[in-house]
């Protein structure tokens, strides 16, 4: 069972490496497609919770955990970069859309209607 723990860490690291490659290429759909594999790898790792590692496997586990930590840090950075790029694309697309004129405003053709706010009012009924 202790070997399964190392396999679980390695499987998650391999999945993160594939996701990082997709994110680095800004292949967001490819990165999203890896989500089921990432969830499976995390579930497999969670199932190994509480397993005691044999002393002879400690060096292999340290290597696997170091790799996982490095890939997770890179993954975080790449995800933030991808979100920034996606936000900029949305801003560009939104900025290219024509602005809608407010409905119900009247002005001469070609002129802008005055921006007039309706007056506030209240109704009080006393018996």
N, CA, C and O atoms as a Tinker XYZ file with bonds, in Angstrom:
   508  protein
     1  N      0.810000   -1.194000    0.000000    73     2
     2  CA     0.000000    0.000000    0.000000    64     1     3
     3  C      0.858000    1.265000    0.000000    63     2     4     5
     4  O      0.444000    2.290000   -0.541000    81     3
     5  N      2.051000    1.203000    0.602000    73     3     6
     6  CA     2.891000    2.401000    0.640000    64     5     7
     7  C      3.378000    2.768000   -0.760000    63     6     8     9
     8  O      3.568000    3.946000   -1.066000    81     7
     9  N      3.581000    1.763000   -1.605000    73     7    10
    10  CA     3.987000    2.057000   -2.999000    64     9    11
    11  C      2.850000    2.788000   -3.707000    63    10    12    13
    12  O      3.098000    3.653000   -4.547000    81    11
    13  N      1.593000    2.444000   -3.368000    73    11    14
    14  CA     0.443000    3.136000   -3.961000    64    13    15
    15  C      0.445000    4.612000   -3.610000    63    14    16    17
    16  O     -0.013000    5.436000   -4.400000    81    15
    17  N      0.949000    4.952000   -2.449000    73    15    18
    18  CA     1.022000    6.353000   -2.039000    64    17    19
    19  C      1.955000    7.122000   -2.973000    63    18    20    21
    20  O      1.625000    8.224000   -3.413000    81    19
    21  N      3.091000    6.559000   -3.267000    73    19    22
    22  CA     4.030000    7.198000   -4.193000    64    21    23
    23  C      3.417000    7.266000   -5.591000    63    22    24    25
    24  O      3.562000    8.269000   -6.290000    81    23
    25  N      2.731000    6.193000   -5.993000    73    23    26
    26  CA     2.061000    6.187000   -7.300000    64    25    27
    27  C      0.995000    7.278000   -7.374000    63    26    28    29
    28  O      0.830000    7.921000   -8.411000    81    27
    29  N      0.272000    7.486000   -6.271000    73    27    30
    30  CA    -0.769000    8.512000   -6.245000    64    29    31
    31  C     -0.165000    9.906000   -6.399000    63    30    32    33
    32  O     -0.690000   10.733000   -7.146000    81    31
    33  N      0.923000   10.163000   -5.702000    73    31    34
    34  CA     1.603000   11.462000   -5.808000    64    33    35
    35  C      2.153000   11.640000   -7.222000    63    34    36    37
    36  O      2.041000   12.721000   -7.800000    81    35
    37  N      2.736000   10.605000   -7.768000    73    35    38
    38  CA     3.298000   10.660000   -9.121000    64    37    39
    39  C      2.201000   10.879000  -10.165000    63    38    40    41
    40  O      2.381000   11.656000  -11.104000    81    39
    41  N      1.067000   10.195000  -10.003000    73    39    42
    42  CA    -0.050000   10.346000  -10.931000    64    41    43
    43  C     -0.574000   11.783000  -10.931000    63    42    44    45
    44  O     -0.842000   12.353000  -11.988000    81    43
    45  N     -0.717000   12.357000   -9.746000    73    43    46
    46  CA    -1.176000   13.747000   -9.656000    64    45    47
    47  C     -0.144000   14.690000  -10.279000    63    46    48    49
    48  O     -0.514000   15.633000  -10.978000    81    47
    49  N      1.123000   14.448000  -10.036000    73    47    50
    50  CA     2.182000   15.283000  -10.611000    64    49    51
    51  C      2.177000   15.179000  -12.141000    63    50    52    53
    52  O      2.330000   16.187000  -12.830000    81    51
    53  N      2.003000   13.982000  -12.663000    73    51    54
    54  CA     1.951000   13.806000  -14.125000    64    53    55
    55  C      0.766000   14.561000  -14.729000    63    54    56    57
    56  O      0.885000   15.179000  -15.787000    81    55
    57  N     -0.369000   14.504000  -14.048000    73    55    58
    58  CA    -1.558000   15.220000  -14.517000    64    57    59
    59  C     -1.319000   16.726000  -14.491000    63    58    60    61
    60  O     -1.681000   17.428000  -15.435000    81    59
    61  N     -0.713000   17.226000  -13.417000    73    59    62
    62  CA    -0.390000   18.653000  -13.344000    64    61    63
    63  C      0.596000   19.057000  -14.437000    63    62    64    65
    64  O      0.490000   20.150000  -14.995000    81    63
    65  N      1.544000   18.194000  -14.743000    73    63    66
    66  CA     2.508000   18.494000  -15.808000    64    65    67
    67  C      1.800000   18.647000  -17.148000    63    66    68    69
    68  O      2.109000   19.557000  -17.917000    81    67
    69  N      0.848000   17.755000  -17.429000    73    67    70
    70  CA     0.076000   17.866000  -18.681000    64    69    71
    71  C     -0.766000   19.137000  -18.689000    63    70    72    73
    72  O     -0.848000   19.824000  -19.707000    81    71
    73  N     -1.395000   19.452000  -17.548000    73    71    74
    74  CA    -2.208000   20.671000  -17.463000    64    73    75
    75  C     -1.325000   21.912000  -17.622000    63    74    76    77
    76  O     -1.716000   22.864000  -18.297000    81    75
    77  N     -0.155000   21.908000  -17.014000    73    75    78
    78  CA     0.770000   23.036000  -17.135000    64    77    79
    79  C      1.202000   23.246000  -18.585000    63    78    80    81
    80  O      1.322000   24.383000  -19.041000    81    79
    81  N      1.432000   22.161000  -19.299000    73    79    82
    82  CA     1.816000   22.284000  -20.710000    64    81    83
    83  C      0.684000   22.929000  -21.507000    63    82    84    85
    84  O      0.930000   23.777000  -22.365000    81    83
    85  N     -0.543000   22.532000  -21.227000    73    83    86
    86  CA    -1.696000   23.128000  -21.922000    64    85    87
    87  C     -1.838000   24.605000  -21.553000    63    86    88    89
    88  O     -2.066000   25.444000  -22.424000    81    87
    89  N     -1.705000   24.919000  -20.281000    73    87    90
    90  CA    -1.821000   26.313000  -19.845000    64    89    91
    91  C     -0.703000   27.173000  -20.406000    63    90    92    93
    92  O     -0.931000   28.328000  -20.767000    81    91
    93  N      0.507000   26.623000  -20.482000    73    91    94
    94  CA     1.629000   27.369000  -21.022000    64    93    95
    95  C      1.399000   27.706000  -22.494000    63    94    96    97
    96  O      1.851000   28.747000  -22.971000    81    95
    97  N      0.701000   26.831000  -23.213000    73    95    98
    98  CA     0.365000   27.063000  -24.617000    64    97    99
    99  C     -0.939000   27.863000  -24.751000    63    98   100   101
   100  O     -1.422000   28.088000  -25.861000    81    99
   101  N     -1.503000   28.290000  -23.614000    73    99   102
   102  CA    -2.798000   28.983000  -23.561000    64   101   103
   103  C     -3.903000   28.166000  -24.224000    63   102   104   105
   104  O     -4.823000   28.718000  -24.828000    81   103
   105  N     -3.798000   26.854000  -24.102000    73   103   106
   106  CA    -4.825000   25.924000  -24.569000    64   105   107
   107  C     -5.774000   25.674000  -23.393000    63   106   108   109
   108  O     -5.693000   24.656000  -22.706000    81   107
   109  N     -6.672000   26.637000  -23.189000    73   107   110
   110  CA    -7.552000   26.556000  -22.023000    64   109   111
   111  C     -8.518000   25.386000  -22.117000    63   110   112   113
   112  O     -8.831000   24.761000  -21.104000    81   111
   113  N     -8.995000   25.081000  -23.319000    73   111   114
   114  CA    -9.910000   23.943000  -23.445000    64   113   115
   115  C     -9.168000   22.631000  -23.164000    63   114   116   117
   116  O     -9.745000   21.699000  -22.603000    81   115
   117  N     -7.908000   22.561000  -23.546000    73   115   118
   118  CA    -7.110000   21.374000  -23.231000    64   117   119
   119  C     -6.871000   21.231000  -21.740000    63   118   120   121
   120  O     -6.887000   20.123000  -21.203000    81   119
   121  N     -6.647000   22.364000  -21.069000    73   119   122
   122  CA    -6.453000   22.337000  -19.620000    64   121   123
   123  C     -7.736000   21.921000  -18.912000    63   122   124   125
   124  O     -7.703000   21.137000  -17.964000    81   123
   125  N     -8.855000   22.445000  -19.371000    73   123   126
   126  CA   -10.147000   22.098000  -18.760000    64   125   127
   127  C    -10.462000   20.625000  -18.997000    63   126   128   129
   128  O    -11.059000   19.973000  -18.140000    81   127
   129  N    -10.066000   20.100000  -20.146000    73   127   130
   130  CA   -10.324000   18.690000  -20.451000    64   129   131
   131  C     -9.591000   17.754000  -19.486000    63   130   132   133
   132  O     -9.981000   16.596000  -19.332000    81   131
   133  N     -8.542000   18.243000  -18.843000    73   131   134
   134  CA    -7.785000   17.417000  -17.885000    64   133   135
   135  C     -8.407000   17.405000  -16.490000    63   134   136   137
   136  O     -7.940000   16.685000  -15.608000    81   135
   137  N     -9.452000   18.194000  -16.288000    73   135   138
   138  CA   -10.069000   18.267000  -14.962000    64   137   139
   139  C    -10.540000   16.912000  -14.439000    63   138   140   141
   140  O    -10.291000   16.617000  -13.270000    81   139
   141  N    -11.209000   16.064000  -15.238000    73   139   142
   142  CA   -11.594000   14.739000  -14.713000    64   141   143
   143  C    -10.386000   13.898000  -14.275000    63   142   144   145
   144  O    -10.441000   13.223000  -13.248000    81   143
   145  N     -9.309000   13.940000  -15.045000    73   143   146
   146  CA    -8.102000   13.183000  -14.667000    64   145   147
   147  C     -7.503000   13.748000  -13.387000    63   146   148   149
   148  O     -7.012000   12.999000  -12.542000    81   147
   149  N     -7.544000   15.063000  -13.246000    73   147   150
   150  CA    -7.015000   15.704000  -12.039000    64   149   151
   151  C     -7.843000   15.301000  -10.818000    63   150   152   153
   152  O     -7.300000   15.028000   -9.748000    81   151
   153  N     -9.147000   15.268000  -10.993000    73   151   154
   154  CA   -10.031000   14.847000   -9.883000    64   153   155
   155  C     -9.788000   13.384000   -9.509000    63   154   156   157
   156  O     -9.769000   13.035000   -8.328000    81   155
   157  N     -9.602000   12.531000  -10.519000    73   155   158
   158  CA    -9.322000   11.114000  -10.233000    64   157   159
   159  C     -8.006000   10.965000   -9.484000    63   158   160   161
   160  O     -7.913000   10.194000   -8.529000    81   159
   161  N     -6.998000   11.697000   -9.914000    73   159   162
   162  CA    -5.691000   11.618000   -9.253000    64   161   163
   163  C     -5.784000   12.101000   -7.811000    63   162   164   165
   164  O     -5.178000   11.515000   -6.914000    81   163
   165  N     -6.543000   13.169000   -7.591000    73   163   166
   166  CA    -6.733000   13.660000   -6.214000    64   165   167
   167  C     -7.511000   12.655000   -5.370000    63   166   168   169
   168  O     -7.200000   12.456000   -4.196000    81   167
   169  N     -8.524000   12.021000   -5.968000    73   167   170
   170  CA    -9.304000   11.012000   -5.235000    64   169   171
   171  C     -8.417000    9.817000   -4.865000    63   170   172   173
   172  O     -8.505000    9.289000   -3.757000    81   171
   173  N     -7.573000    9.406000   -5.797000    73   171   174
   174  CA    -6.650000    8.292000   -5.539000    64   173   175
   175  C     -5.697000    8.649000   -4.414000    63   174   176   177
   176  O     -5.418000    7.823000   -3.545000    81   175
   177  N     -5.197000    9.878000   -4.425000    73   175   178
   178  CA    -4.290000   10.325000   -3.367000    64   177   179
   179  C     -5.020000   10.376000   -2.024000    63   178   180   181
   180  O     -4.457000    9.999000   -0.996000    81   179
   181  N     -6.254000   10.834000   -2.031000    73   179   182
   182  CA    -7.047000   10.911000   -0.797000    64   181   183
   183  C     -7.298000    9.524000   -0.211000    63   182   184   185
   184  O     -7.313000    9.355000    1.008000    81   183
   185  N     -7.494000    8.531000   -1.080000    73   183   186
   186  CA    -7.729000    7.156000   -0.614000    64   185   187
   187  C     -6.522000    6.594000    0.132000    63   186   188   189
   188  O     -6.666000    5.686000    0.951000    81   187
   189  N     -5.355000    7.119000   -0.144000    73   187   190
   190  CA    -4.144000    6.609000    0.508000    64   189   191
   191  C     -3.869000    7.324000    1.827000    63   190   192   193
   192  O     -2.829000    7.098000    2.446000    81   191
   193  N     -4.775000    8.171000    2.257000    73   191   194
   194  CA    -4.609000    8.922000    3.505000    64   193   195
   195  C     -4.429000    7.961000    4.688000    63   194   196   197
   196  O     -5.151000    6.972000    4.811000    81   195
   197  N     -3.486000    8.258000    5.526000    73   195   198
   198  CA    -3.251000    7.445000    6.724000    64   197   199
   199  C     -2.286000    6.292000    6.516000    63   198   200   201
   200  O     -2.003000    5.547000    7.455000    81   199
   201  N     -1.780000    6.134000    5.312000    73   199   202
   202  CA    -0.820000    5.062000    5.037000    64   201   203
   203  C      0.536000    5.453000    5.616000    63   202   204   205
   204  O      1.003000    6.576000    5.429000    81   203
   205  N      1.146000    4.532000    6.306000    73   203   206
   206  CA     2.470000    4.762000    6.878000    64   205   207
   207  C      3.510000    4.361000    5.839000    63   206   208   209
   208  O      3.475000    3.256000    5.299000    81   207
   209  N      4.424000    5.270000    5.574000    73   207   210
   210  CA     5.446000    5.045000    4.559000    64   209   211
   211  C      6.606000    4.245000    5.146000    63   210   212   213
   212  O      7.131000    4.581000    6.207000    81   211
   213  N      6.999000    3.185000    4.444000    73   211   214
   214  CA     8.155000    2.397000    4.876000    64   213   215
   215  C      9.414000    3.244000    4.740000    63   214   216   217
   216  O      9.522000    4.034000    3.802000    81   215
   217  N     10.358000    3.099000    5.646000    73   215   218
   218  CA    11.597000    3.901000    5.605000    64   217   219
   219  C     12.375000    3.767000    4.305000    63   218   220   221
   220  O     12.990000    4.737000    3.862000    81   219
   221  N     12.367000    2.600000    3.687000    73   219   222
   222  CA    13.134000    2.422000    2.447000    64   221   223
   223  C     12.520000    3.169000    1.258000    63   222   224   225
   224  O     13.190000    3.380000    0.247000    81   223
   225  N     11.249000    3.568000    1.377000    73   223   226
   226  CA    10.584000    4.297000    0.298000    64   225   227
   227  C     10.615000    5.814000    0.513000    63   226   228   229
   228  O     10.155000    6.574000   -0.339000    81   227
   229  N     11.151000    6.242000    1.639000    73   227   230
   230  CA    11.169000    7.679000    1.950000    64   229   231
   231  C     11.887000    8.522000    0.882000    63   230   232   233
   232  O     11.358000    9.564000    0.495000    81   231
   233  N     13.078000    8.112000    0.386000    73   231   234
   234  CA    13.739000    8.936000   -0.646000    64   233   235
   235  C     12.886000    9.090000   -1.913000    63   234   236   237
   236  O     12.812000   10.177000   -2.485000    81   235
   237  N     12.253000    8.013000   -2.342000    73   235   238
   238  CA    11.399000    8.088000   -3.536000    64   237   239
   239  C     10.207000    9.018000   -3.291000    63   238   240   241
   240  O      9.800000    9.762000   -4.183000    81   239
   241  N      9.656000    8.970000   -2.089000    73   239   242
   242  CA     8.528000    9.840000   -1.756000    64   241   243
   243  C      8.967000   11.294000   -1.726000    63   242   244   245
   244  O      8.236000   12.164000   -2.199000    81   243
   245  N     10.136000   11.574000   -1.184000    73   243   246
   246  CA    10.628000   12.949000   -1.136000    64   245   247
   247  C     10.809000   13.517000   -2.534000    63   246   248   249
   248  O     10.498000   14.683000   -2.777000    81   247
   249  N     11.308000   12.703000   -3.454000    73   247   250
   250  CA    11.471000   13.144000   -4.848000    64   249   251
   251  C     10.096000   13.421000   -5.465000    63   250   252   253
   252  O      9.899000   14.445000   -6.119000    81   251
   253  N      9.158000   12.512000   -5.253000    73   251   254
   254  CA     7.816000   12.673000   -5.817000    64   253   255
   255  C      7.120000   13.906000   -5.250000    63   254   256   257
   256  O      6.471000   14.648000   -5.988000    81   255
   257  N      7.252000   14.125000   -3.949000    73   255   258
   258  CA     6.614000   15.290000   -3.323000    64   257   259
   259  C      7.255000   16.600000   -3.762000    63   258   260   261
   260  O      6.561000   17.601000   -3.941000    81   259
   261  N      8.569000   16.601000   -3.935000    73   259   262
   262  CA     9.258000   17.811000   -4.411000    64   261   263
   263  C      8.773000   18.167000   -5.815000    63   262   264   265
   264  O      8.513000   19.332000   -6.118000    81   263
   265  N      8.659000   17.162000   -6.653000    73   263   266
   266  CA     8.169000   17.390000   -8.022000    64   265   267
   267  C      6.731000   17.913000   -7.991000    63   266   268   269
   268  O      6.393000   18.857000   -8.704000    81   267
   269  N      5.889000   17.294000   -7.161000    73   267   270
   270  CA     4.489000   17.729000   -7.051000    64   269   271
   271  C      4.419000   19.173000   -6.564000    63   270   272   273
   272  O      3.637000   19.962000   -7.095000    81   271
   273  N      5.216000   19.528000   -5.570000    73   271   274
   274  CA     5.212000   20.895000   -5.041000    64   273   275
   275  C      5.620000   21.901000   -6.124000    63   274   276   277
   276  O      4.997000   22.953000   -6.269000    81   275
   277  N      6.662000   21.571000   -6.876000    73   275   278
   278  CA     7.128000   22.467000   -7.938000    64   277   279
   279  C      6.073000   22.628000   -9.028000    63   278   280   281
   280  O      5.826000   23.736000   -9.504000    81   279
   281  N      5.454000   21.515000   -9.421000    73   279   282
   282  CA     4.421000   21.571000  -10.457000    64   281   283
   283  C      3.184000   22.328000   -9.972000    63   282   284   285
   284  O      2.554000   23.050000  -10.744000    81   283
   285  N      2.841000   22.165000   -8.704000    73   283   286
   286  CA     1.676000   22.885000   -8.156000    64   285   287
   287  C      1.940000   24.390000   -8.145000    63   286   288   289
   288  O      1.042000   25.173000   -8.457000    81   287
   289  N      3.148000   24.800000   -7.795000    73   287   290
   290  CA     3.486000   26.224000   -7.829000    64   289   291
   291  C      3.433000   26.778000   -9.239000    63   290   292   293
   292  O      2.919000   27.873000   -9.465000    81   291
   293  N      3.967000   26.016000  -10.193000    73   291   294
   294  CA     3.910000   26.439000  -11.591000    64   293   295
   295  C      2.462000   26.479000  -12.072000    63   294   296   297
   296  O      2.079000   27.380000  -12.818000    81   295
   297  N      1.657000   25.505000  -11.647000    73   295   298
   298  CA     0.255000   25.453000  -12.020000    64   297   299
   299  C     -0.482000   26.690000  -11.536000    63   298   300   301
   300  O     -1.281000   27.269000  -12.273000    81   299
   301  N     -0.221000   27.089000  -10.323000    73   299   302
   302  CA    -0.855000   28.287000   -9.759000    64   301   303
   303  C     -0.502000   29.519000  -10.595000    63   302   304   305
   304  O     -1.371000   30.326000  -10.924000    81   303
   305  N      0.765000   29.651000  -10.930000    73   303   306
   306  CA     1.225000   30.794000  -11.722000    64   305   307
   307  C      0.598000   30.788000  -13.115000    63   306   308   309
   308  O      0.142000   31.824000  -13.600000    81   307
   309  N      0.576000   29.625000  -13.752000    73   307   310
   310  CA     0.013000   29.523000  -15.095000    64   309   311
   311  C     -1.493000   29.763000  -15.105000    63   310   312   313
   312  O     -2.018000   30.371000  -16.037000    81   311
   313  N     -2.191000   29.288000  -14.074000    73   311   314
   314  CA    -3.635000   29.542000  -13.982000    64   313   315
   315  C     -3.912000   31.035000  -13.836000    63   314   316   317
   316  O     -4.826000   31.558000  -14.473000    81   315
   317  N     -3.139000   31.718000  -13.013000    73   315   318
   318  CA    -3.321000   33.163000  -12.847000    64   317   319
   319  C     -3.053000   33.891000  -14.162000    63   318   320   321
   320  O     -3.777000   34.819000  -14.521000    81   319
   321  N     -2.023000   33.473000  -14.868000    73   319   322
   322  CA    -1.709000   34.086000  -16.166000    64   321   323
   323  C     -2.847000   33.852000  -17.165000    63   322   324   325
   324  O     -3.248000   34.771000  -17.879000    81   323
   325  N     -3.365000   32.623000  -17.212000    73   323   326
   326  CA    -4.448000   32.301000  -18.140000    64   325   327
   327  C     -5.696000   33.122000  -17.822000    63   326   328   329
   328  O     -6.374000   33.591000  -18.736000    81   327
   329  N     -6.006000   33.301000  -16.542000    73   327   330
   330  CA    -7.168000   34.108000  -16.163000    64   329   331
   331  C     -6.969000   35.568000  -16.554000    63   330   332   333
   332  O     -7.916000   36.225000  -16.985000    81   331
   333  N     -5.757000   36.079000  -16.410000    73   331   334
   334  CA    -5.465000   37.460000  -16.811000    64   333   335
   335  C     -5.651000   37.629000  -18.317000    63   334   336   337
   336  O     -6.277000   38.588000  -18.767000    81   335
   337  N     -5.105000   36.698000  -19.088000    73   335   338
   338  CA    -5.237000   36.761000  -20.547000    64   337   339
   339  C     -6.702000   36.664000  -20.947000    63   338   340   341
   340  O     -7.163000   37.420000  -21.803000    81   339
   341  N     -7.430000   35.749000  -20.342000    73   339   342
   342  CA    -8.846000   35.584000  -20.667000    64   341   343
   343  C     -9.625000   36.859000  -20.329000    63   342   344   345
   344  O    -10.516000   37.256000  -21.081000    81   343
   345  N     -9.296000   37.500000  -19.208000    73   343   346
   346  CA    -9.951000   38.750000  -18.836000    64   345   347
   347  C     -9.685000   39.847000  -19.855000    63   346   348   349
   348  O    -10.578000   40.628000  -20.184000    81   347
   349  N     -8.456000   39.906000  -20.353000    73   347   350
   350  CA    -8.118000   40.910000  -21.374000    64   349   351
   351  C     -8.871000   40.662000  -22.666000    63   350   352   353
   352  O     -9.326000   41.607000  -23.311000    81   351
   353  N     -9.007000   39.407000  -23.050000    73   351   354
   354  CA    -9.763000   39.071000  -24.260000    64   353   355
   355  C    -11.221000   39.497000  -24.093000    63   354   356   357
   356  O    -11.816000   40.054000  -25.015000    81   355
   357  N    -11.787000   39.239000  -22.936000    73   355   358
   358  CA   -13.176000   39.637000  -22.682000    64   357   359
   359  C    -13.313000   41.152000  -22.751000    63   358   360   361
   360  O    -14.287000   41.657000  -23.309000    81   359
   361  N    -12.343000   41.890000  -22.189000    73   359   362
   362  CA   -12.376000   43.356000  -22.259000    64   361   363
   363  C    -12.319000   43.840000  -23.704000    63   362   364   365
   364  O    -13.031000   44.774000  -24.073000    81   363
   365  N    -11.485000   43.219000  -24.515000    73   363   366
   366  CA   -11.375000   43.612000  -25.922000    64   365   367
   367  C    -12.687000   43.361000  -26.653000    63   366   368   369
   368  O    -13.167000   44.218000  -27.395000    81   367
   369  N    -13.262000   42.186000  -26.441000    73   367   370
   370  CA   -14.526000   41.858000  -27.099000    64   369   371
   371  C    -15.634000   42.785000  -26.624000    63   370   372   373
   372  O    -16.412000   43.292000  -27.432000    81   371
   373  N    -15.708000   43.006000  -25.323000    73   371   374
   374  CA   -16.747000   43.888000  -24.779000    64   373   375
   375  C    -16.562000   45.318000  -25.273000    63   374   376   377
   376  O    -17.544000   46.011000  -25.537000    81   375
   377  N    -15.323000   45.762000  -25.400000    73   375   378
   378  CA   -15.057000   47.113000  -25.886000    64   377   379
   379  C    -15.405000   47.282000  -27.354000    63   378   380   381
   380  O    -15.685000   48.397000  -27.795000    81   379
   381  N    -15.392000   46.204000  -28.115000    73   379   382
   382  CA   -15.701000   46.271000  -29.541000    64   381   383
   383  C    -17.202000   46.266000  -29.809000    63   382   384   385
   384  O    -17.635000   46.587000  -30.916000    81   383
   385  N    -17.989000   45.910000  -28.817000    73   383   386
   386  CA   -19.438000   45.881000  -29.000000    64   385   387
   387  C    -19.986000   47.299000  -29.013000    63   386   388   389
   388  O    -19.512000   48.153000  -28.264000    81   387
   389  N    -20.991000   47.562000  -29.867000    73   387   390
   390  CA   -21.576000   48.905000  -29.883000    64   389   391
   391  C    -22.357000   49.162000  -28.598000    63   390   392   393
   392  O    -22.980000   48.263000  -28.034000    81   391
   393  N    -22.304000   50.401000  -28.159000    73   391   394
   394  CA   -23.045000   50.780000  -26.955000    64   393   395
   395  C    -24.498000   51.017000  -27.330000    63   394   396   397
   396  O    -24.788000   51.660000  -28.338000    81   395
   397  N    -25.388000   50.510000  -26.538000    73   395   398
   398  CA   -26.810000   50.703000  -26.786000    64   397   399
   399  C    -27.224000   52.074000  -26.274000    63   398   400   401
   400  O    -26.789000   52.498000  -25.203000    81   399
   401  N    -28.054000   52.763000  -27.030000    73   399   402
   402  CA   -28.593000   54.052000  -26.600000    64   401   403
   403  C    -29.670000   53.780000  -25.555000    63   402   404   405
   404  O    -30.413000   52.805000  -25.667000    81   403
   405  N    -29.755000   54.624000  -24.554000    73   403   406
   406  CA   -30.792000   54.422000  -23.549000    64   405   407
   407  C    -32.174000   54.552000  -24.170000    63   406   408   409
   408  O    -32.416000   55.461000  -24.964000    81   407
   409  N    -33.052000   53.680000  -23.826000    73   407   410
   410  CA   -34.412000   53.683000  -24.363000    64   409   411
   411  C    -35.239000   54.783000  -23.698000    63   410   412   413
   412  O    -35.046000   55.114000  -22.528000    81   411
   413  N    -36.162000   55.336000  -24.477000    73   411   414
   414  CA   -37.101000   56.304000  -23.914000    64   413   415
   415  C    -36.579000   57.715000  -23.822000    63   414   416   417
   416  O    -37.210000   58.540000  -23.162000    81   415
   417  N    -35.462000   58.041000  -24.447000    73   415   418
   418  CA   -34.914000   59.396000  -24.437000    64   417   419
   419  C    -35.183000   60.023000  -25.804000    63   418   420   421
   420  O    -34.966000   59.390000  -26.838000    81   419
   421  N    -35.645000   61.240000  -25.803000    73   419   422
   422  CA   -35.942000   61.920000  -27.059000    64   421   423
   423  C    -35.000000   63.096000  -27.237000    63   422   424   425
   424  O    -34.711000   63.826000  -26.289000    81   423
   425  N    -34.524000   63.272000  -28.457000    73   423   426
   426  CA   -33.678000   64.406000  -28.809000    64   425   427
   427  C    -33.748000   64.578000  -30.313000    63   426   428   429
   428  O    -34.251000   63.709000  -31.026000    81   427
   429  N    -33.245000   65.691000  -30.786000    73   427   430
   430  CA   -33.207000   65.928000  -32.223000    64   429   431
   431  C    -32.321000   64.867000  -32.864000    63   430   432   433
   432  O    -31.407000   64.361000  -32.214000    81   431
   433  N    -32.571000   64.520000  -34.124000    73   431   434
   434  CA   -31.736000   63.517000  -34.794000    64   433   435
   435  C    -30.260000   63.893000  -34.718000    63   434   436   437
   436  O    -29.876000   65.010000  -35.067000    81   435
   437  N    -29.444000   62.960000  -34.262000    73   435   438
   438  CA   -28.016000   63.167000  -34.153000    64   437   439
   439  C    -27.578000   63.811000  -32.856000    63   438   440   441
   440  O    -26.384000   63.839000  -32.559000    81   439
   441  N    -28.512000   64.331000  -32.075000    73   439   442
   442  CA   -28.156000   64.975000  -30.810000    64   441   443
   443  C    -28.294000   63.975000  -29.679000    63   442   444   445
   444  O    -29.067000   63.021000  -29.756000    81   443
   445  N    -27.532000   64.215000  -28.639000    73   443   446
   446  CA   -27.648000   63.351000  -27.460000    64   445   447
   447  C    -28.736000   63.885000  -26.553000    63   446   448   449
   448  O    -28.849000   65.094000  -26.347000    81   447
   449  N    -29.506000   63.017000  -26.034000    73   447   450
   450  CA   -30.545000   63.416000  -25.086000    64   449   451
   451  C    -29.894000   63.840000  -23.784000    63   450   452   453
   452  O    -28.874000   63.283000  -23.379000    81   451
   453  N    -30.481000   64.819000  -23.136000    73   451   454
   454  CA   -29.948000   65.242000  -21.843000    64   453   455
   455  C    -30.126000   64.106000  -20.849000    63   454   456   457
   456  O    -31.129000   63.393000  -20.858000    81   455
   457  N    -29.155000   63.965000  -20.020000    73   455   458
   458  CA   -29.231000   62.929000  -18.986000    64   457   459
   459  C    -29.979000   63.510000  -17.800000    63   458   460   461
   460  O    -29.381000   64.136000  -16.925000    81   459
   461  N    -31.262000   63.307000  -17.774000    73   459   462
   462  CA   -32.104000   63.847000  -16.717000    64   461   463
   463  C    -32.603000   62.690000  -15.871000    63   462   464   465
   464  O    -33.163000   61.720000  -16.381000    81   463
   465  N    -32.392000   62.811000  -14.588000    73   463   466
   466  CA   -32.883000   61.783000  -13.676000    64   465   467
   467  C    -34.309000   62.136000  -13.291000    63   466   468   469
   468  O    -34.618000   63.311000  -13.090000    81   467
   469  N    -35.170000   61.157000  -13.185000    73   467   470
   470  CA   -36.538000   61.455000  -12.770000    64   469   471
   471  C    -36.555000   61.980000  -11.332000    63   470   472   473
   472  O    -35.754000   61.577000  -10.488000    81   471
   473  N    -37.476000   62.874000  -11.093000    73   471   474
   474  CA   -37.602000   63.445000   -9.753000    64   473   475
   475  C    -38.093000   62.376000   -8.785000    63   474   476   477
   476  O    -38.913000   61.526000   -9.130000    81   475
   477  N    -37.582000   62.440000   -7.596000    73   475   478
   478  CA   -38.026000   61.502000   -6.565000    64   477   479
   479  C    -39.350000   61.996000   -6.007000    63   478   480   481
   480  O    -39.541000   63.205000   -5.874000    81   479
   481  N    -40.256000   61.109000   -5.681000    73   479   482
   482  CA   -41.525000   61.490000   -5.111000    64   481   483
   483  C    -41.987000   60.396000   -4.173000    63   482   484   485
   484  O    -41.509000   59.264000   -4.232000    81   483
   485  N    -42.899000   60.738000   -3.331000    73   483   486
   486  CA   -43.466000   59.764000   -2.422000    64   485   487
   487  C    -44.943000   60.064000   -2.241000    63   486   488   489
   488  O    -45.397000   61.179000   -2.496000    81   487
   489  N    -45.657000   59.105000   -1.819000    73   487   490
   490  CA   -47.092000   59.239000   -1.606000    64   489   491
   491  C    -47.379000   58.818000   -0.173000    63   490   492   493
   492  O    -46.999000   57.735000    0.271000    81   491
   493  N    -48.062000   59.710000    0.534000    73   491   494
   494  CA   -48.409000   59.408000    1.929000    64   493   495
   495  C    -49.931000   59.455000    2.033000    63   494   496   497
   496  O    -50.557000   60.436000    1.633000    81   495
   497  N    -50.500000   58.428000    2.552000    73   495   498
   498  CA   -51.941000   58.397000    2.760000    64   497   499
   499  C    -52.198000   58.347000    4.250000    63   498   500   501
   500  O    -51.699000   57.477000    4.963000    81   499
   501  N    -52.989000   59.302000    4.700000    73   499   502
   502  CA   -53.329000   59.325000    6.119000    64   501   503
   503  C    -54.837000   59.174000    6.263000    63   502   504   505
   504  O    -55.604000   59.756000    5.497000    81   503
   505  N    -55.231000   58.431000    7.197000    73   503   506
   506  CA   -56.661000   58.234000    7.416000    64   505   507
   507  C    -57.199000   59.088000    8.532000    63   506   508
   508  O    -58.391000   59.031000    8.834000    81   507
